Amino acid sequence: MKVAIYARVSTEKQEKQETIKSQLDALRSHAIEKKYVVTKEYIDEGYSGELLDRPGLDNLRDDARNKLFDAVLAHSPDRLSRKFIYLGLVDEEFKKIGIKIIFLNRPDSKETPEENLLTGIQGLIAEYEKAKILERTRRGRLHKVKNGILVGSIPPYGYRYVSGNKDKNIPGHYEIEDKEAESVKLIFDMFVNKKVSIRAIARELTRKGVPPRQGFKWHTSSLHRIIRNETYTGITYWNKHYSFETDKHKPNQKYRRTKNTGRKLRPHDQWISIKLPDDLILIDSKMFQIAQQQLKRNSDLSPRNAKRLYLLKGLARCGFCGSPFQGTPCHGKYYYRCGNRHRTFPEPKACRESSMLKADDLEKLVWDTFCEMIHNPKIVLEQVERLQQDALKQTNTLEQDLAAFDAKLSAVATEETRLLDAYRENIIDMEQLKTQMAKIKERMAEITNKRQELLNNQEKFKSKLFTNENLTLLCNMLADNLKSFENDAEMKRKILTLAVNSILIEGKTVRIRSVIPARPPEEALLRPQLPDDSAARFQARLGYGPSWLRLNP
């Protein structure tokens, strides 16, 4: 009998202990003893039994459908799955295609109701056993922490965790990692005493070759975690977060080894504090509090939390690298700058072509240019007419596409008629007729849907065509209302968001790409603030005249 071997371990610890090797050795020995022919071995190392999507199990199920073996040899039901419902699903799938599952803990079992019941009970016990282990582990850790004992975890930067010894009555504890501890003190000194920014600290540590916990360069996120960590003052907390299952997947990730989980902060009164020995204190509490105040001050002054309304936020982009231009305060004044100037530190890939521009000058330039375009409808009319002429040329193509779809529908109808004639003459049987008719119906529905979609697009296109009179009326209406928005920054931003597609900044040169809302002027007159109809816009790219202006150096 040809058999396939399946083995699984769920943790890296089990991998290191070579429990997968012991499983395979036992399964191979049993196959030799029973004179089975092993066609292939399917292995899932480090994958949780609570997940059904595993590469080894998927390959096993695919090959089972192709009848590459007669039976599957596994150590026990919990190796296939630790969830009862998944175990039953795999078992039922194999039974339908005539493949038997042989478990090493019950090698001579037969296909009887009693044996099926026993397999199901073993699956339920495996699921219950895992839940019980998790609960016991949680309660055991909670008991230790409440008694002031540290449990195994990734220690903060500057410490290492030393496992306890039950025989010598030594609990798990932290010890100082000398080189990392010196780096922690240097970070707090630079941040608190020398008033160095987080980004500058990251740059300086990387330049000096100070090694972080992982990688080769320092990131601002790592420094934020260090500066906010109260453990350095001699007190640490447990039970600060709780885990919850998420549906997030990493890009291009087909399989997960465990369930995706996230973390959320618990209320402060649920935290459990653990006091560390005095010899583990790296930062005094006063310096730590000053650091927290400095972080808050930096956050309040951050461009992301700036109180000023940046008129071109989300519209302005760098013409050299394509990154968004961000509003940023500097010494009480406000500027725009390319967001990619420092983002890729320390690699030399940052945008060095762009420069900082004063926010007031740039916003005035864009707003004045937009107003000039509205007051001069001829600019808009010329561009829209050009676009409409190009679009109208496509109508012939639309008619040709519709004719092609009609021809395809006619061909499918002819094929359907021939198929019915073949059935009447007993050339094909009823089963073949049903199969082929289903395919024909599917093709006909697909062609019909595409044809209707083409018609809908054509109707939408016709409804968006503007006349010269409508465009002129719209521009005049906007021109009359622009004066009243001169001191209303919020309204000016709304108008630019609707009417401007993008603003490209190349050094001191600014290029504005405008859009025209596709809405009849009569309705717009009732809503002079411009309706937010971003899904129905007619784009007019202005590549000449007032759309190309230079800022004074």
C-alpha positions in Angstrom: 0.0 0.0 0.0 1.3 3.5 -0.9 1.2 5.9 2.0 2.1 9.6 2.6 3.6 10.7 5.9 2.5 13.9 7.6 4.2 15.5 10.6 3.8 18.8 12.3 5.3 20.8 15.3 3.9 24.2 16.3 6.8 26.1 17.9 10.4 27.0 17.2 11.3 25.4 20.6 9.9 22.1 19.4 11.9 22.5 16.1 15.1 23.0 18.1 14.4 20.0 20.3 14.0 18.0 17.0 10.5 16.6 17.9 9.8 16.7 14.2 12.7 14.3 13.7 11.3 11.9 16.3 7.9 11.9 14.7 9.4 11.2 11.3 11.6 8.4 12.6 8.6 6.7 14.3 6.4 7.0 11.2 9.1 5.7 8.9 9.8 2.7 11.2 6.1 1.9 11.2 5.9 2.1 7.4 8.9 -0.3 7.1 7.3 -2.7 9.7 4.0 -2.8 7.8 5.8 -2.9 4.4 4.1 0.3 3.2 5.6 2.2 0.3 6.2 5.9 1.3 5.5 8.1 -1.7 6.2 11.4 -0.1 6.6 13.2 3.3 4.7 16.3 4.1 6.0 18.5 6.9 4.8 21.7 8.6 7.4 23.1 11.0 6.4 25.8 13.3 2.7 26.0 12.2 -0.1 26.1 14.7 -2.6 23.3 14.7 -5.4 25.8 15.1 -4.9 26.9 11.5 -6.1 24.9 8.5 -4.0 26.8 6.0 -0.6 25.2 6.2 1.7 24.5 3.2 2.4 20.9 4.0 -1.3 20.1 4.7 -2.4 21.9 1.5 0.1 19.9 -0.6 -1.1 16.7 1.1 -4.8 17.4 0.3 -3.9 18.4 -3.3 -2.0 15.2 -3.9 -4.8 13.2 -2.3 -7.2 14.4 -4.9 -4.8 13.2 -7.6 -4.7 9.7 -5.9 -0.9 9.7 -5.5 -1.3 7.5 -2.4 -3.8 5.2 -0.7 -3.4 6.3 2.9 -2.0 9.0 5.1 0.2 8.1 8.1 0.3 10.6 11.0 1.4 10.4 14.6 -2.0 11.3 16.2 -5.2 13.3 15.3 -3.8 16.5 17.0 -1.0 16.6 14.4 -3.5 17.1 11.6 -5.5 19.7 13.6 -6.1 20.9 17.1 -9.6 22.1 16.2 -12.3 19.4 16.2 -14.2 20.9 13.3 -11.0 21.1 11.1 -10.1 17.5 11.9 -13.6 16.4 10.9 -13.4 18.3 7.6 -10.0 16.8 6.6 -11.2 13.3 7.6 -14.4 13.6 5.6 -12.5 15.0 2.6 -10.2 12.0 2.5 -13.0 9.5 3.0 -14.9 10.8 0.0 -11.9 10.1 -2.3 -11.2 6.7 -0.7 -8.0 7.6 1.3 -7.6 6.2 4.8 -5.9 8.0 7.7 -3.7 5.8 9.9 -2.7 7.2 13.3 0.4 5.8 15.0 -1.2 5.7 18.4 -4.0 3.5 16.9 -2.3 1.8 13.9 -4.7 -1.2 13.6 -8.0 0.8 13.9 -10.8 -0.2 11.5 -13.4 1.9 9.8 -16.2 1.4 12.3 -18.6 3.8 14.1 -16.8 3.1 17.3 -13.4 4.0 15.8 -14.8 7.2 14.2 -16.2 8.2 17.6 -12.8 7.6 19.2 -11.1 9.8 16.6 -13.6 12.6 17.2 -13.1 12.3 20.9 -9.4 12.5 20.5 -9.8 15.7 18.4 -12.0 17.3 21.1 -9.5 16.3 23.8 -6.7 17.9 21.8 -8.6 21.2 21.5 -9.5 21.1 25.2 -6.0 20.3 26.2 -4.6 23.3 24.4 -7.1 25.6 25.9 -6.3 24.2 29.4 -2.6 24.6 28.9 -3.1 28.3 27.9 -5.3 29.0 30.9 -2.9 27.3 33.3 0.1 29.2 31.8 -1.8 32.5 32.1 -2.8 31.9 35.8 0.7 30.7 36.7 2.3 33.8 35.3 -0.2 36.0 36.9 0.5 34.4 40.3 4.2 34.9 39.9 3.9 38.5 38.9 1.6 39.3 41.8 4.4 38.0 44.1 6.9 40.3 42.5 8.6 37.7 40.3 9.5 38.5 36.7 8.3 36.1 34.1 10.1 35.3 30.8 9.8 38.0 28.2 11.9 40.2 25.9 13.7 42.6 28.3 14.0 46.3 27.5 17.1 47.6 25.8 19.8 47.7 28.4 18.9 44.5 30.2 19.0 40.8 29.7 16.6 38.2 31.2 18.1 35.4 33.3 15.8 32.3 33.8 15.2 31.2 37.3 16.3 27.9 38.9 13.7 26.1 40.9 16.2 23.8 42.6 18.2 26.7 44.0 15.1 28.8 44.6 16.3 31.6 42.3 13.5 33.4 40.4 13.8 34.8 36.9 15.3 38.3 37.0 16.9 41.1 34.9 20.6 41.8 34.7 22.2 44.9 33.3 23.7 44.6 29.8 26.7 47.0 30.2 27.1 48.3 26.7 23.4 48.7 26.1 23.0 50.4 29.5 25.6 53.0 28.6 23.7 53.7 25.4 20.5 54.2 27.4 22.2 56.8 29.6 23.7 58.5 26.5 20.2 58.7 24.9 18.6 60.3 27.9 21.6 62.7 28.4 21.4 63.9 24.7 17.6 64.2 24.8 17.2 65.9 28.3 20.4 67.8 28.9 21.6 68.6 25.4 18.1 69.1 23.9 18.9 66.9 20.8 15.9 65.8 18.7 15.0 62.2 18.4 16.0 62.1 14.7 19.3 63.7 15.5 20.0 61.1 18.2 19.2 58.3 15.8 21.6 59.9 13.3 24.4 60.3 15.9 24.1 56.8 17.3 24.2 55.3 13.8 27.2 57.4 12.9 29.1 56.3 16.0 28.3 52.7 15.3 26.4 52.1 18.5 24.5 48.8 17.9 20.7 48.7 18.4 19.0 45.6 19.6 18.2 44.6 16.0 19.5 45.7 12.6 22.4 48.1 12.0 20.8 51.5 12.2 18.7 53.4 14.8 15.0 54.3 14.2 13.1 57.0 15.9 10.4 54.5 17.0 13.0 52.5 18.9 14.2 55.7 20.7 10.6 56.6 21.6 10.1 53.3 23.2 13.3 53.6 25.2 12.5 57.2 26.4 9.0 56.2 27.4 10.0 53.0 29.3 9.6 53.4 33.0 11.6 50.2 33.7 14.9 52.3 33.7 13.7 54.1 36.9 13.4 50.8 38.8 9.7 49.9 38.3 8.2 47.8 35.5 4.7 46.8 34.7 3.0 43.5 33.6 -0.5 43.0 32.2 -0.3 46.4 30.4 -1.7 45.0 27.2 -4.1 42.4 26.0 -4.1 40.5 22.8 -6.9 40.2 20.3 -7.3 38.3 17.0 -7.1 40.5 13.8 -7.8 39.9 10.2 -4.7 41.7 8.9 -2.4 39.9 6.5 1.1 40.8 5.5 1.5 41.7 1.9 2.1 38.6 -0.4 1.8 36.3 2.7 -0.2 33.1 1.8 0.4 31.2 5.0 0.5 32.2 8.7 2.3 30.1 11.3 0.0 31.3 14.1 -3.1 33.4 14.4 -2.7 37.1 13.7 -3.0 39.1 16.9 -2.8 42.7 17.9 -2.3 44.5 21.2 -4.3 47.1 23.1 -3.5 49.0 26.2 -5.5 48.0 29.4 -6.8 50.6 31.9 -4.0 51.8 34.2 -5.6 50.3 37.3 -5.2 46.8 35.8 -1.5 47.1 35.4 0.6 45.1 37.9 3.8 46.9 39.0 7.0 45.1 39.9 9.8 46.9 41.8 13.3 46.2 40.6 16.4 46.2 42.8 18.2 49.5 43.2 21.3 48.2 41.3 19.1 47.9 38.2 18.1 51.6 38.1 19.7 53.3 35.1 17.8 56.7 35.0 16.6 58.7 38.0 12.9 59.5 38.2 13.5 63.3 37.9 15.3 62.9 34.5 12.6 60.5 33.4 9.8 63.0 34.1 11.7 65.8 32.3 12.0 63.5 29.3 8.3 62.8 29.3 7.6 66.5 29.4 10.0 67.1 26.5 8.2 64.4 24.5 4.9 66.1 25.1 6.3 69.4 24.1 7.8 68.0 20.9 4.4 66.4 20.1 2.6 69.7 20.6 5.0 71.4 18.2 5.0 68.6 15.7 3.9 69.5 12.1 1.3 66.7 12.4 -0.3 68.5 15.3 0.2 72.0 14.0 -2.7 74.4 14.7 -2.3 76.3 11.4 -4.5 75.2 8.5 -2.2 74.3 5.6 -4.2 75.2 2.5 -2.4 72.8 0.1 -2.3 69.8 2.4 -2.7 66.6 0.4 -2.5 68.5 -2.9 1.2 69.6 -3.2 3.7 67.0 -4.3 7.4 67.1 -5.1 8.0 67.3 -8.9 11.4 65.5 -8.5 10.5 62.4 -6.4 6.7 62.5 -6.2 6.5 62.6 -2.4 3.9 64.8 -0.7 4.9 68.3 0.4 4.3 68.6 4.1 3.6 71.7 6.1 6.1 72.3 8.9 6.7 75.1 11.3 10.2 76.5 11.8 11.1 79.3 14.4 7.6 80.6 14.4 7.2 80.7 10.6 5.4 78.1 8.4 6.9 76.3 5.4 6.3 73.5 3.0 9.0 70.9 2.3 9.3 67.6 0.5 8.5 64.7 2.9 11.3 62.6 1.4 14.1 64.9 2.4 15.0 62.9 5.6 12.8 59.8 5.4 15.4 57.4 3.9 18.3 58.2 6.3 21.0 57.1 6.3 20.9 55.8 2.7 21.7 58.5 0.1 18.3 58.2 -1.6 16.6 61.2 0.0 15.3 63.9 -2.2 17.9 66.7 -2.3 16.5 68.6 -5.2 13.6 70.4 -3.5 13.9 73.3 -1.1 11.7 74.7 1.7 9.0 77.2 0.6 7.3 79.8 2.7 3.7 78.6 3.2 2.2 82.1 2.8 4.0 82.8 -0.5 3.1 79.3 -2.0 -0.5 79.4 -0.9 -1.0 83.0 -2.2 0.6 82.0 -5.6 -1.7 79.0 -6.0 -4.9 80.8 -4.9 -4.2 83.8 -7.1 -3.4 81.5 -10.1 -6.7 79.7 -9.5 -8.6 82.9 -9.3 -7.0 84.2 -12.5 -8.1 81.0 -14.3 -11.7 81.4 -13.1 -11.8 85.1 -14.1 -10.5 84.1 -17.6 -12.9 81.3 -18.8 -11.1 81.2 -22.2 -8.3 79.2 -20.6 -10.7 76.6 -19.3 -12.8 76.5 -22.5 -9.8 75.8 -24.7 -8.6 72.9 -22.6 -12.1 71.4 -22.2 -12.8 71.6 -25.9 -9.6 69.8 -26.6 -10.5 67.0 -24.2 -14.0 66.8 -25.6 -12.7 66.5 -29.2 -10.4 63.7 -28.1 -13.2 62.0 -26.3 -15.7 62.3 -29.1 -13.2 60.5 -31.4 -13.7 57.5 -29.1 -17.4 57.2 -29.9 -16.6 55.4 -33.2 -14.5 52.9 -31.2 -17.5 52.4 -28.8 -19.8 51.6 -31.7 -17.3 49.1 -33.1 -17.0 47.5 -29.6 -20.7 47.2 -29.4 -20.9 45.6 -32.8 -18.2 43.1 -31.8 -20.1 42.1 -28.7 -23.3 41.6 -30.7 -21.3 39.3 -33.1 -20.0 37.3 -30.1 -23.6 36.9 -28.8 -24.8 35.7 -32.2 -21.9 33.2 -32.4 -22.8 31.8 -28.9 -26.5 31.5 -29.8 -25.5 29.6 -33.0 -23.4 27.3 -30.9 -26.3 26.7 -28.5 -28.5 25.7 -31.5 -25.9 23.3 -32.8 -25.6 21.7 -29.4 -29.4 21.1 -29.1 -29.4 19.6 -32.6 -26.5 17.2 -31.6 -28.6 16.1 -28.6 -31.7 15.5 -30.7 -29.7 13.3 -33.1 -28.2 11.3 -30.0 -24.7 12.5 -30.8 -24.3 13.6 -27.1 -26.1 12.4 -24.0 -28.1 14.5 -21.4 -25.1 14.9 -19.0 -22.9 16.2 -21.8 -25.7 18.6 -22.9 -26.0 20.0 -19.4 -22.3 20.5 -19.0 -21.9 22.3 -22.4 -25.1 24.4 -21.9 -23.8 25.6 -18.5 -20.6 26.8 -20.2 -22.5 28.5 -23.0 -24.9 30.3 -20.5 -21.9 31.5 -18.5 -20.2 32.9 -21.6 -23.4 34.6 -22.8 -23.9 36.2 -19.4 -20.3 37.5 -19.4 -20.6 39.0 -22.9 -24.0 40.6 -22.0 -22.6 42.1 -18.8 -19.6 43.6 -20.6 -21.8 45.0 -23.3 -24.1 46.6 -20.8 -21.1 48.1 -18.9 -19.9 49.6 -22.2 -23.4 51.2 -22.8 -23.4 52.6 -19.2 -20.0 54.2 -19.7 -21.2 55.7 -23.0 -24.2 57.3 -21.3 -22.1 58.6 -18.4 -19.7 60.2 -20.9 -22.6 61.9 -22.8 -24.0 63.3 -19.5 -20.7 64.9 -18.7 -20.3 67.0 -21.8 -20.3 70.7 -21.2 -21.3 73.4 -23.5 -19.3 76.6 -23.8 -22.2 78.6 -22.3 -22.4 76.3 -19.3 -18.7 76.5 -18.6 -18.7 80.3 -18.9 -21.7 80.6 -16.6 -20.0 78.3 -14.1 -16.7 80.3 -14.1 -18.6 83.6 -13.8 -20.6 82.3 -10.9 -17.4 81.1 -9.1 -15.7 84.4 -9.8 -18.6 86.3 -8.1 -18.2 84.1 -5.0 -14.4 84.0 -4.7 -14.2 87.5 -3.3 -16.3 86.5 -0.2 -13.9 83.6 0.5 -10.7 85.8 0.6 -10.4 85.6 4.4 -12.0 82.1 4.9 -9.1 79.6 4.8 -11.3 76.6 5.4 -13.6 77.4 2.5 -10.6 78.2 0.2 -9.2 74.8 1.1 -12.5 73.1 0.2 -12.6 74.8 -3.2 -9.0 73.9 -4.0 -9.6 70.3 -3.0 -12.5 70.1 -5.4 -11.0 72.1 -8.3 -7.3 71.2 -8.1 -6.1 67.7 -9.0 -2.5 68.2 -8.0 0.2 70.8 -7.5 3.7 69.8 -8.6 6.6 71.8 -7.1 10.0 71.7 -8.9 12.4 73.9 -7.1 10.9 77.4 -7.4 8.5 76.4 -10.2 4.9 75.4 -9.4 2.6 73.6 -11.8 -1.1 73.4 -11.1 -3.3 70.7 -12.6 -7.0 71.7 -12.3 -10.2 69.8 -12.6 -13.7 71.1 -13.5 -16.7 69.7 -11.5 -19.1 67.9 -13.9 -22.4 69.5 -12.6 -24.8 71.7 -14.4 -24.5 75.4 -13.5 -28.2 75.6 -12.5 -27.6 73.2 -9.6 -24.3 74.8 -8.7 -26.1 78.1 -8.4 -28.1 76.7 -5.5 -24.8 75.5 -3.9 -22.2 78.1 -4.5 -19.7 76.4 -2.2 -19.1 73.8 -5.0 -20.7 70.4 -4.5 -18.4 67.6 -3.5 -18.8 65.3 -6.5 -15.3 64.0 -6.9 -16.5 60.9 -8.8 -17.8 63.1 -11.6 -15.0 65.5 -12.6 -13.8 66.6 -16.0 -10.1 67.0 -15.9 -8.4 69.9 -17.7 -4.6 69.9 -17.5 -3.2 73.4 -17.8 0.3 73.2 -19.1 0.9 76.7 -20.2 0.1 80.4 -19.3 -0.7 81.2 -15.7 -0.3 77.6 -14.6 3.5 78.0 -14.9 4.7 80.6 -12.5 7.9 81.1 -10.5 8.3 82.0 -6.9 10.6 84.9 -6.1 13.9 83.5 -4.5 
